[in-house]
């Protein structure tokens, strides 16, 4: 009997707690939150699309400045493009690596070799993590890095990067392919400096 009294008292407390109303209110709040999350996801998707369009516009802007030989403006537009690309998750790492390579090339054109080196290193690091060690894109990244080292007067590092590019291209292309010949020419230019 003692136990029965305690159980009945506990049931009375639970009955007085209005469990049904609280459950309904909590479920309604969950549904409202889900609608809010869905609206937020839709807004994020829309804003991401807008940013992707702006990224494409910056690329066009950079290419336009490049055609007019306005390399400083080219570099600035490419750099703004990279900032936006780094801020959104829909951009692939390979697209970002290519964008780094574009910025590096633009900064080399205006003689800002330290900035060019910064982006060349980012490009190589990203490509090394993404690509097979015999990918032609990785070789292109090493070529850009070699140019950056050469521009800064670090010829040993330039040679090492160019030789790495040649090694990769040797795995990808036939030995008489023009891209391999170009790399050997680049190697000769480093030795010339």
MDTraj code that builds the backbone (N, CA, C; nanometers):
import mdtraj as md
import numpy as np

residues = "UNK UNK UNK UNK UNK UNK UNK UNK UNK UNK UNK UNK UNK UNK UNK UNK UNK UNK UNK UNK UNK UNK UNK UNK UNK UNK UNK UNK UNK UNK UNK UNK UNK UNK UNK UNK UNK UNK UNK UNK UNK UNK UNK UNK UNK UNK UNK UNK UNK UNK UNK UNK UNK UNK UNK UNK UNK UNK UNK UNK UNK UNK UNK UNK UNK UNK UNK UNK UNK UNK UNK UNK UNK UNK UNK UNK UNK UNK UNK UNK UNK UNK UNK UNK UNK UNK UNK UNK UNK UNK UNK UNK UNK UNK UNK UNK UNK UNK UNK UNK UNK UNK UNK UNK UNK UNK UNK UNK UNK UNK UNK UNK UNK UNK UNK UNK UNK UNK UNK UNK UNK UNK UNK UNK UNK UNK UNK UNK UNK UNK UNK UNK UNK UNK UNK UNK UNK UNK UNK UNK UNK UNK UNK UNK UNK UNK UNK UNK UNK UNK UNK UNK UNK UNK UNK UNK UNK UNK UNK UNK UNK UNK UNK UNK UNK UNK UNK UNK UNK UNK UNK UNK UNK UNK UNK UNK UNK UNK UNK UNK UNK UNK UNK UNK UNK UNK UNK UNK UNK UNK UNK UNK UNK".split()
xyz = np.array([
    [0.0808, -0.1205, 0.0000],
    [0.0000, 0.0000, 0.0000],
    [0.0844, 0.1260, 0.0000],
    [0.1932, 0.1193, 0.0702],
    [0.2814, 0.2361, 0.0750],
    [0.3337, 0.2689, -0.0636],
    [0.3727, 0.1667, -0.1366],
    [0.4228, 0.1891, -0.2719],
    [0.3126, 0.2417, -0.3619],
    [0.1935, 0.1871, -0.3482],
    [0.0823, 0.2304, -0.4325],
    [0.0530, 0.3785, -0.4113],
    [0.0620, 0.4244, -0.2898],
    [0.0374, 0.5659, -0.2592],
    [0.1411, 0.6563, -0.3243],
    [0.2655, 0.6138, -0.3227],
    [0.3723, 0.6934, -0.3854],
    [0.3574, 0.6956, -0.5374],
    [0.3176, 0.5828, -0.5920],
    [0.2988, 0.5768, -0.7374],
    [0.1853, 0.6683, -0.7780],
    [0.0740, 0.6647, -0.7001],
    [-0.0410, 0.7503, -0.7321],
    [-0.0032, 0.8978, -0.7175],
    [0.0768, 0.9288, -0.6201],
    [0.1205, 1.0677, -0.6015],
    [0.2082, 1.1125, -0.7189],
    [0.2942, 1.0224, -0.7621],
    [0.3809, 1.0537, -0.8773],
    [0.2973, 1.0725, -1.0023],
    [0.1959, 0.9883, -1.0215],
    [0.1079, 1.0018, -1.1378],
    [0.0306, 1.1328, -1.1326],
    [-0.0109, 1.1748, -1.0146],
    [-0.0827, 1.3022, -0.9979],
    [0.0073, 1.4191, -1.0393],
    [0.1337, 1.4119, -0.9965],
    [0.2297, 1.5173, -1.0344],
    [0.2450, 1.5209, -1.1864],
    [0.2559, 1.4045, -1.2484],
    [0.2719, 1.3987, -1.3940],
    [0.1461, 1.4460, -1.4654],
    [0.0286, 1.4124, -1.4114],
    [-0.0969, 1.4608, -1.4706],
    [-0.1073, 1.6122, -1.4604],
    [-0.0646, 1.6664, -1.3503],
    [-0.0700, 1.8115, -1.3283],
    [0.0356, 1.8863, -1.4104],
    [0.1324, 1.8149, -1.4666],
    [0.2416, 1.8785, -1.5433],
    [0.1997, 1.9165, -1.6849],
    [0.0795, 1.8807, -1.7255],
    [0.0275, 1.9163, -1.8584],
    [0.1214, 1.8680, -1.9697],
    [0.1552, 1.7430, -1.9657],
    [0.2503, 1.6842, -2.0607],
    [0.2019, 1.6949, -2.2047],
    [0.0759, 1.6710, -2.2260],
    [0.0214, 1.6752, -2.3627],
    [0.0399, 1.8136, -2.4244],
    [0.0043, 1.9173, -2.3488],
    [0.0174, 2.0542, -2.4007],
    [0.1644, 2.0901, -2.4254],
    [0.2505, 2.0487, -2.3343],
    [0.3935, 2.0776, -2.3505],
    [0.4511, 2.0048, -2.4716],
    [0.4091, 1.8802, -2.4938],
    [0.4568, 1.8042, -2.6094],
    [0.4120, 1.8721, -2.7387],
    [0.2850, 1.9129, -2.7450],
    [0.2334, 1.9801, -2.8646],
    [0.3080, 2.1108, -2.8906],
    [0.3329, 2.1875, -2.7838],
    [0.4051, 2.3139, -2.7994],
    [0.5484, 2.2906, -2.8477],
    [0.6116, 2.1877, -2.7923],
    [0.7491, 2.1574, -2.8330],
    [0.7546, 2.1107, -2.9776],
    [0.6604, 2.0246, -3.0172],
    [0.6556, 1.9788, -3.1565],
    [0.6290, 2.0948, -3.2520],
    [0.5406, 2.1854, -3.2128],
    [0.5127, 2.3028, -3.2963],
    [0.6378, 2.3897, -3.3107],
    [0.7120, 2.4047, -3.2008],
    [0.8353, 2.4844, -3.2057],
    [0.9386, 2.4176, -3.2957],
    [0.9464, 2.2848, -3.2918],
    [1.0397, 2.2119, -3.3787],
    [1.0022, 2.2336, -3.5250],
    [0.8743, 2.2229, -3.5566],
    [0.8289, 2.2432, -3.6948],
    [0.8592, 2.3860, -3.7414],
    [0.8376, 2.4816, -3.6551],
    [0.8672, 2.6216, -3.6884],
    [1.0169, 2.6397, -3.7123],
    [1.0985, 2.5757, -3.6297],
    [1.2437, 2.5839, -3.6475],
    [1.2867, 2.5199, -3.7788],
    [1.2236, 2.4070, -3.8138],
    [1.2566, 2.3413, -3.9405],
    [1.2224, 2.4320, -4.0581],
    [1.1077, 2.5017, -4.0496],
    [1.0718, 2.5958, -4.1567],
    [1.1748, 2.7091, -4.1639],
    [1.2189, 2.7541, -4.0476],
    [1.3202, 2.8593, -4.0430],
    [1.4526, 2.8128, -4.1022],
    [1.4904, 2.6891, -4.0703],
    [1.6142, 2.6330, -4.1254],
    [1.6035, 2.6206, -4.2769],
    [1.4882, 2.5735, -4.3245],
    [1.4674, 2.5594, -4.4687],
    [1.4769, 2.6959, -4.5380],
    [1.4153, 2.7974, -4.4784],
    [1.4233, 2.9318, -4.5359],
    [1.5666, 2.9822, -4.5347],
    [1.6378, 2.9548, -4.4265],
    [1.7780, 2.9957, -4.4164],
    [1.8624, 2.9252, -4.5226],
    [1.8413, 2.7951, -4.5415],
    [1.9152, 2.7211, -4.6430],
    [1.8857, 2.7750, -4.7823],
    [1.7606, 2.8090, -4.8092],
    [1.7243, 2.8666, -4.9389],
    [1.7917, 3.0021, -4.9591],
    [1.7959, 3.0819, -4.8531],
    [1.8616, 3.2125, -4.8609],
    [2.0114, 3.1961, -4.8844],
    [2.0732, 3.1027, -4.8131],
    [2.2163, 3.0775, -4.8314],
    [2.2438, 3.0320, -4.9752],
    [2.1606, 2.9433, -5.0279],
    [2.1792, 2.8958, -5.1658],
    [2.1666, 3.0103, -5.2650],
    [2.0688, 3.0971, -5.2446],
    [2.0498, 3.2113, -5.3343],
    [2.1688, 3.3071, -5.3273],
    [2.2131, 3.3373, -5.2058],
    [2.3270, 3.4289, -5.1886],
    [2.4557, 3.3673, -5.2434],
    [2.4700, 3.2362, -5.2287],
    [2.5874, 3.1682, -5.2840],
    [2.5880, 3.1800, -5.4356],
    [2.4723, 3.1639, -5.4979],
    [2.4630, 3.1811, -5.6438],
    [2.5027, 3.3219, -5.6838],
    [2.4581, 3.4198, -5.6073],
    [2.4932, 3.5588, -5.6363],
    [2.6442, 3.5793, -5.6277],
    [2.7054, 3.5234, -5.5242],
    [2.8508, 3.5371, -5.5080],
    [2.9226, 3.4665, -5.6227],
    [2.8738, 3.3497, -5.6642],
    [2.9345, 3.2784, -5.7776],
    [2.9288, 3.3638, -5.9042],
    [2.8197, 3.4358, -5.9240],
    [2.8089, 3.5249, -6.0402],
    [2.9066, 3.6411, -6.0291],
    [2.9244, 3.6915, -5.9084],
    [3.0201, 3.8007, -5.8865],
    [3.1628, 3.7495, -5.9107],
    [3.1910, 3.6280, -5.8675],
    [3.3222, 3.5675, -5.8921],
    [3.3487, 3.5596, -6.0420],
    [3.2490, 3.5150, -6.1169],
    [3.2632, 3.5070, -6.2633],
    [3.2844, 3.6460, -6.3224],
    [3.2155, 3.7449, -6.2682],
    [3.2303, 3.8821, -6.3176],
    [3.3710, 3.9346, -6.2897],
    [3.4259, 3.9030, -6.1729],
    [3.5631, 3.9467, -6.1418],
    [3.6634, 3.8814, -6.2364],
    [3.6386, 3.7577, -6.2736],
    [3.7283, 3.6920, -6.3691],
    [3.7223, 3.7644, -6.5037],
    [3.6020, 3.7976, -6.5486],
    [3.5880, 3.8731, -6.6742],
    [3.6554, 4.0097, -6.6645],
    [3.6387, 4.0734, -6.5501],
    [3.7011, 4.2041, -6.5280],
    [3.8535, 4.1928, -6.5353],
    [3.9069, 4.0909, -6.4703],
    [4.0523, 4.0698, -6.4726],
    [4.1005, 4.0436, -6.6145],
    [4.0279, 3.9594, -6.6868],
    [4.0674, 3.9285, -6.8249],
    [4.0590, 4.0527, -6.9133],
    [3.9594, 4.1377, -6.8889],
    [3.9493, 4.2625, -6.9643],
    [4.0677, 4.3543, -6.9382],
    [4.1042, 4.3689, -6.8118],
    [4.2213, 4.4515, -6.7777],
    [4.3485, 4.3926, -6.8383],
    [4.3565, 4.2611, -6.8389],
    [4.4745, 4.1968, -6.8968],
    [4.4857, 4.2274, -7.0467],
    [4.3727, 4.2254, -7.1153],
    [4.3734, 4.2570, -7.2588],
    [4.4174, 4.4008, -7.2856],
    [4.3947, 4.4867, -7.1872],
    [4.4352, 4.6273, -7.2000],
    [4.5733, 4.6523, -7.1387],
    [4.6421, 4.5449, -7.0992],
    [4.7757, 4.5524, -7.0391],
    [4.7750, 4.6299, -6.9072],
    [4.6632, 4.6267, -6.8373],
    [4.6509, 4.6914, -6.7068],
    [4.6680, 4.5836, -6.5998],
    [4.7928, 4.5418, -6.5827],
    [4.8201, 4.4236, -6.5014],
    [4.7948, 4.4440, -6.3523],
    [4.8148, 4.5629, -6.3013],
    [4.7864, 4.5872, -6.1601],
    [4.6369, 4.5692, -6.1336],
    [4.5542, 4.6229, -6.2226],
    [4.4095, 4.6057, -6.2080],
    [4.3704, 4.4598, -6.2298],
    [4.4434, 4.3924, -6.3178],
    [4.4203, 4.2494, -6.3384],
    [4.4444, 4.1743, -6.2080],
    [4.5578, 4.2029, -6.1444],
    [4.5933, 4.1356, -6.0190],
    [4.4895, 4.1646, -5.9111],
    [4.4454, 4.2889, -5.9024],
    [4.3470, 4.3248, -5.7995],
    [4.2145, 4.2523, -5.8211],
    [4.1704, 4.2442, -5.9452],
    [4.0443, 4.1749, -5.9738],
    [4.0569, 4.0256, -5.9457],
    [4.1688, 3.9654, -5.9860],
    [4.1889, 3.8231, -5.9569],
    [4.1969, 3.7987, -5.8058],
    [4.2623, 3.8887, -5.7347],
    [4.2756, 3.8706, -5.5904],
    [4.1386, 3.8819, -5.5217],
    [4.0558, 3.9757, -5.5657],
    [3.9210, 3.9880, -5.5098],
    [3.8411, 3.8609, -5.5396],
    [3.8602, 3.8065, -5.6580],
    [3.7940, 3.6812, -5.6957],
    [3.8332, 3.5690, -5.5998],
    [3.9616, 3.5601, -5.5688],
    [4.0102, 3.4568, -5.4766],
    [3.9486, 3.4750, -5.3379],
    [3.9430, 3.5985, -5.2897],
    [3.8831, 3.6244, -5.1580],
    [3.7400, 3.5726, -5.1531],
    [3.6648, 3.5984, -5.2572],
    [3.5261, 3.5524, -5.2619],
    [3.5185, 3.3999, -5.2724],
    [3.6068, 3.3428, -5.3517],
    [3.6080, 3.1970, -5.3679],
    [3.6393, 3.1284, -5.2350],
    [3.7303, 3.1861, -5.1585],
    [3.7668, 3.1270, -5.0294],
    [3.6522, 3.1373, -4.9286],
    [3.5603, 3.2316, -4.9511],
    [3.4528, 3.2560, -4.8558],
    [3.3312, 3.1651, -4.8740],
    [3.3198, 3.1005, -4.9892],
    [3.2026, 3.0151, -5.0112],
    [3.2445, 2.8705, -5.0293],
    [3.1555, 2.7806, -4.9946],
    [3.1903, 2.6391, -4.9960],
    [3.1621, 2.5700, -5.1291],
    [3.0970, 2.6383, -5.2220],
    [3.0606, 2.5720, -5.3476],
    [3.1765, 2.5662, -5.4474],
    [3.2834, 2.6381, -5.4203],
    [3.3997, 2.6403, -5.5088],
    [3.4854, 2.5175, -5.4786],
    [3.5258, 2.4470, -5.5828],
    [3.6122, 2.3309, -5.5606],
    [3.7551, 2.3775, -5.5320],
    [3.8297, 2.2915, -5.4662],
    [3.9688, 2.3243, -5.4358],
    [4.0513, 2.3395, -5.5636],
    [4.0178, 2.2637, -5.6657],
    [4.0916, 2.2744, -5.7915],
    [4.0645, 2.4093, -5.8587],
    [3.9405, 2.4553, -5.8513],
    [3.9087, 2.5888, -5.9043],
    [3.9864, 2.6954, -5.8280],
    [3.9956, 2.6775, -5.6975],
    [4.0692, 2.7724, -5.6150],
    [4.2179, 2.7698, -5.6494],
    [4.2737, 2.6523, -5.6698],
    [4.4147, 2.6413, -5.7080],
    [4.4400, 2.7138, -5.8403],
    [4.3511, 2.6967, -5.9369],
    [4.3644, 2.7671, -6.0648],
    [4.3560, 2.9178, -6.0459],
    [4.2700, 2.9608, -5.9560],
    [4.2575, 3.1035, -5.9276],
    [4.3854, 3.1578, -5.8636],
    [4.4466, 3.0781, -5.7737],
    [4.5751, 3.1187, -5.7152],
    [4.6793, 3.1371, -5.8249],
    [4.6801, 3.0460, -5.9215],
    [4.7768, 3.0531, -6.0315],
    [4.7547, 3.1810, -6.1138],
    [4.6281, 3.2182, -6.1349],
    [4.5968, 3.3414, -6.2083],
    [4.6498, 3.4644, -6.1347],
    [4.6282, 3.4680, -6.0027],
    [4.6760, 3.5818, -5.9234],
    [4.8284, 3.5889, -5.9283],
    [4.8931, 3.4739, -5.9141],
    [5.0401, 3.4707, -5.9176],
    [5.0923, 3.5262, -6.0497],
    [5.0323, 3.4839, -6.1592],
    [5.0764, 3.5309, -6.2909],
    [5.0570, 3.6814, -6.3045],
    [4.9461, 3.7317, -6.2543],
    [4.9195, 3.8753, -6.2645],
    [5.0201, 3.9553, -6.1810],
    [5.0503, 3.9075, -6.0616],
    [5.1485, 3.9786, -5.9793],
    [5.2886, 3.9701, -6.0390],
    [5.3195, 3.8628, -6.1078],
    [5.4492, 3.8553, -6.1749],
    [5.4576, 3.9608, -6.2856],
    [5.3484, 3.9838, -6.3530],
    [5.3470, 4.0839, -6.4608],
    [5.3777, 4.2248, -6.4102],
    [5.3363, 4.2556, -6.2867],
    [5.3620, 4.3900, -6.2331],
    [5.4878, 4.3948, -6.1474],
    [5.5593, 4.2832, -6.1414],
    [5.6859, 4.2819, -6.0685],
    [5.6720, 4.2665, -5.9181],
    [5.5553, 4.2279, -5.8712],
    [5.5365, 4.2033, -5.7280],
    [5.5610, 4.0545, -5.7019],
    [5.6896, 4.0206, -5.7021],
    [5.7289, 3.8809, -5.6988],
    [5.6991, 3.8117, -5.5660],
    [5.7027, 3.8861, -5.4565],
    [5.6715, 3.8259, -5.3272],
    [5.5245, 3.7841, -5.3222],
    [5.4356, 3.8704, -5.3719],
    [5.2932, 3.8352, -5.3772],
    [5.2725, 3.7178, -5.4733],
    [5.3434, 3.7198, -5.5841],
    [5.3323, 3.6096, -5.6799],
    [5.3754, 3.4787, -5.6146],
    [5.4823, 3.4835, -5.5376],
    [5.5315, 3.3641, -5.4679],
    [5.4274, 3.3123, -5.3689],
    [5.3652, 3.4035, -5.2959],
    [5.2628, 3.3648, -5.1978],
    [5.1522, 3.2818, -5.2654],
    [5.1045, 3.3292, -5.3784],
    [4.9961, 3.2586, -5.4471],
    [5.0465, 3.1328, -5.5184],
    [5.1695, 3.1356, -5.5665],
    [5.2267, 3.0151, -5.6280],
    [5.2384, 2.9026, -5.5258],
    [5.2812, 2.9364, -5.4059],
    [5.2930, 2.8354, -5.3000],
    [5.1563, 2.7793, -5.2617],
    [5.0573, 2.8666, -5.2513],
    [4.9218, 2.8197, -5.2201],
    [4.8727, 2.7227, -5.3277],
    [4.8997, 2.7582, -5.4519],
    [4.8586, 2.6758, -5.5650],
    [4.9218, 2.5365, -5.5562],
    [5.0532, 2.5328, -5.5377],
    [5.1241, 2.4046, -5.5325],
    [5.0755, 2.3204, -5.4140],
    [5.0615, 2.3821, -5.2985],
    [5.0180, 2.3075, -5.1800],
    [4.8801, 2.2464, -5.2010],
    [4.7905, 2.3236, -5.2568],
    [4.6552, 2.2730, -5.2805],
    [4.6566, 2.1609, -5.3845],
    [4.7302, 2.1812, -5.4921],
    [4.7365, 2.0789, -5.5971],
    [4.8018, 1.9505, -5.5481],
    [4.9047, 1.9620, -5.4652],
    [4.9693, 1.8419, -5.4111],
    [4.8715, 1.7603, -5.3271],
    [4.7821, 1.8268, -5.2569],
    [4.6838, 1.7563, -5.1741],
    [4.5691, 1.6988, -5.2555],
    [4.5432, 1.7572, -5.3718],
    [4.4267, 1.7189, -5.4514],
    [4.4544, 1.6187, -5.5610],
    [4.5690, 1.6331, -5.6234],
    [4.5930, 1.5628, -5.7485],
    [4.6926, 1.4498, -5.7344],
    [4.6859, 1.3601, -5.8299],
    [4.7870, 1.2555, -5.8386],
    [4.9214, 1.3210, -5.8676],
    [5.0263, 1.2556, -5.8272],
    [5.1595, 1.3138, -5.8448],
    [5.2031, 1.3197, -5.9908],
    [5.1223, 1.2677, -6.0811],
    [5.1564, 1.2762, -6.2235],
    [5.0520, 1.3574, -6.3017],
    [4.9853, 1.4502, -6.2346],
    [4.8834, 1.5319, -6.3004],
    [4.9477, 1.6523, -6.3687],
    [4.9055, 1.6785, -6.4904],
    [4.9634, 1.7907, -6.5652],
    [4.9350, 1.9244, -6.4972],
    [4.8222, 1.9349, -6.4275],
    [4.7917, 2.0590, -6.3555],
    [4.8930, 2.0823, -6.2442],
    [4.9345, 1.9760, -6.1778],
    [5.0377, 1.9889, -6.0743],
    [5.1690, 2.0348, -6.1378],
    [5.2000, 1.9831, -6.2538],
    [5.3210, 2.0272, -6.3250],
    [5.3129, 2.1760, -6.3560],
    [5.1958, 2.2218, -6.4008],
    [5.1773, 2.3649, -6.4293],
    [5.1991, 2.4487, -6.3035],
    [5.1545, 2.3973, -6.1911],
    [5.1742, 2.4681, -6.0646],
    [5.3223, 2.4799, -6.0307],
    [5.3961, 2.3730, -6.0555],
    [5.5407, 2.3773, -6.0304],
    [5.6122, 2.4722, -6.1266],
    [5.5648, 2.4819, -6.2485],
    [5.6237, 2.5775, -6.3434],
    [5.6063, 2.7192, -6.2906],
    [5.4842, 2.7514, -6.2451],
    [5.4575, 2.8859, -6.1912],
    [5.5438, 2.9105, -6.0684],
    [5.5603, 2.8098, -5.9835],
    [5.6449, 2.8236, -5.8649],
    [5.7901, 2.8469, -5.9057],
    [5.8368, 2.7759, -6.0062],
    [5.9740, 2.7953, -6.0547],
    [5.9941, 2.9387, -6.1033],
    [5.8970, 2.9892, -6.1758],
    [5.9057, 3.1277, -6.2247],
    [5.9122, 3.2242, -6.1071],
    [5.8308, 3.1993, -6.0046],
    [5.8309, 3.2869, -5.8865],
    [5.9671, 3.2855, -5.8177],
    [6.0236, 3.1654, -5.7999],
    [6.1573, 3.1564, -5.7380],
    [6.2613, 3.2268, -5.8249],
    [6.2520, 3.2082, -5.9550],
    [6.3472, 3.2708, -6.0467],
    [6.3375, 3.4228, -6.0383],
    [6.2154, 3.4746, -6.0352],
    [6.1960, 3.6195, -6.0264],
    [6.2551, 3.6776, -5.8981],
    [6.2530, 3.5973, -5.7918],
    [6.3087, 3.6419, -5.6642],
    [6.4579, 3.6144, -5.6530],
    [6.5163, 3.5545, -5.7578],
    [6.6602, 3.5280, -5.7580],
    [6.7006, 3.4035, -5.6827],
    [6.6063, 3.3192, -5.6472],
    [6.6369, 3.1948, -5.5769],
    [6.6443, 3.0832, -5.6815],
    [6.7583, 3.0751, -5.7487],
    [6.7732, 2.9877, -5.8644],
    [6.7745, 2.8394, -5.8285],
    [6.8270, 2.8053, -5.7115],
    [6.8272, 2.6637, -5.6725],
    [6.6849, 2.6115, -5.6566],
    [6.6014, 2.6902, -5.5904],
    [6.4617, 2.6498, -5.5739],
    [6.3880, 2.6534, -5.7076],
    [6.4230, 2.7483, -5.7924],
    [6.3621, 2.7555, -5.9253],
    [6.3964, 2.6300, -6.0052],
    [6.5228, 2.5887, -5.9992],
    [6.5644, 2.4673, -6.0700],
    [6.4914, 2.3444, -6.0164],
    [6.4811, 2.3361, -5.8844],
    [6.4142, 2.2202, -5.8241],
    [6.2671, 2.2139, -5.8661],
    [6.2008, 2.3281, -5.8658],
    [6.0593, 2.3306, -5.9042],
    [6.0424, 2.2979, -6.0524],
    [6.1303, 2.3518, -6.1353],
    [6.1206, 2.3245, -6.2789],
    [6.1513, 2.1775, -6.3093],
    [6.2488, 2.1212, -6.2383],
    [6.2801, 1.9794, -6.2565],
    [6.1647, 1.8910, -6.2109],
    [6.0960, 1.9328, -6.1053],
    [5.9780, 1.8585, -6.0602],
    [5.8697, 1.8637, -6.1686],
    [5.8518, 1.9794, -6.2304],
    [5.7540, 1.9932, -6.3387],
    [5.7904, 1.9029, -6.4561],
    [5.9184, 1.8992, -6.4902],
    [5.9644, 1.8134, -6.6004],
    [5.9402, 1.6667, -6.5671],
    [5.9699, 1.6297, -6.4445],
    [5.9487, 1.4915, -6.4014],
    [5.8016, 1.4512, -6.4148],
    [5.7127, 1.5376, -6.3713],
    [5.5690, 1.5088, -6.3814],
    [5.5264, 1.5019, -6.5274],
    [5.5703, 1.5985, -6.6071],
    [5.5327, 1.5995, -6.7485],
    [5.5869, 1.4766, -6.8202],
    [5.7042, 1.4284, -6.7767],
    [5.7611, 1.3081, -6.8358],
    [5.6731, 1.1855, -6.8139],
    [5.5978, 1.1848, -6.7056],
    [5.5055, 1.0748, -6.6780],
    [5.3740, 1.0896, -6.7549],
    [5.3405, 1.2128, -6.7904],
    [5.2114, 1.2403, -6.8534],
    [5.2206, 1.2391, -7.0059],
    [5.3297, 1.2924, -7.0599],
    [5.3426, 1.3119, -7.2042],
    [5.4539, 1.2250, -7.2635],
    [5.4462, 1.2090, -7.3935],
    [5.5545, 1.1429, -7.4669],
    [5.6791, 1.2315, -7.4570],
    [5.7955, 1.1719, -7.4729],
    [5.9204, 1.2464, -7.4541],
    [5.9388, 1.3595, -7.5550],
    [5.8714, 1.3529, -7.6697],
    [5.8863, 1.4584, -7.7703],
    [5.7691, 1.5574, -7.7700],
    [5.6904, 1.5564, -7.6644],
    [5.5751, 1.6465, -7.6552],
    [5.6231, 1.7917, -7.6377],
    [5.5559, 1.8878, -7.7016],
    [5.5960, 2.0288, -7.6918],
    [5.5975, 2.0833, -7.5482],
    [5.5109, 2.0336, -7.4626],
    [5.5089, 2.0838, -7.3244],
    [5.6357, 2.0440, -7.2493],
    [5.6912, 1.9293, -7.2824],
    [5.8180, 1.8886, -7.2201],
    [5.9310, 1.9757, -7.2751],
    [5.9270, 2.0001, -7.4046],
    [6.0288, 2.0865, -7.4659],
    [6.0259, 2.2259, -7.4035],
    [5.9064, 2.2782, -7.3811],
    [5.8930, 2.4103, -7.3188],
    [5.9527, 2.4097, -7.1786],
    [5.9302, 2.3024, -7.1063],
    [5.9859, 2.2939, -6.9709],
    [6.1381, 2.2896, -6.9729],
    [6.1950, 2.2189, -7.0698],
    [6.3411, 2.2180, -7.0817],
    [6.3934, 2.3561, -7.1190],
    [6.3187, 2.4259, -7.2010],
    [6.3560, 2.5625, -7.2357],
    [6.3530, 2.6507, -7.1102],
    [6.2491, 2.6354, -7.0288],
    [6.2403, 2.7111, -6.9033],
    [6.3579, 2.6783, -6.8114],
    [6.3969, 2.5518, -6.8092],
    [6.5100, 2.5101, -6.7282],
    [6.6382, 2.5788, -6.7770],
    [6.6537, 2.5843, -6.9060],
    [6.7719, 2.6513, -6.9645],
    [6.7728, 2.7993, -6.9284],
    [6.6569, 2.8622, -6.9279],
    [6.6493, 3.0038, -6.8926],
    [6.6896, 3.0280, -6.7470],
    [6.6576, 2.9337, -6.6603],
    [6.6996, 2.9463, -6.5208],
    [6.8522, 2.9375, -6.5119],
    [6.9090, 2.8421, -6.5832],
    [7.0553, 2.8300, -6.5846],
    [7.1195, 2.9552, -6.6429],
    [7.0554, 3.0149, -6.7417],
    [7.1079, 3.1358, -6.8046],
    [7.1158, 3.2502, -6.7043],
    [7.0126, 3.2611, -6.6188],
    [7.0112, 3.3695, -6.5175],
    [7.1194, 3.3439, -6.4151],
])
top = md.Topology()
chain = top.add_chain()
for i, resn in enumerate(residues, 1):
    res = top.add_residue(resn, chain, resSeq=i)
    for name in ("N", "CA", "C"):
        top.add_atom(name, md.element.get_by_symbol(name[0]), res)
traj = md.Trajectory(xyz[None], top)
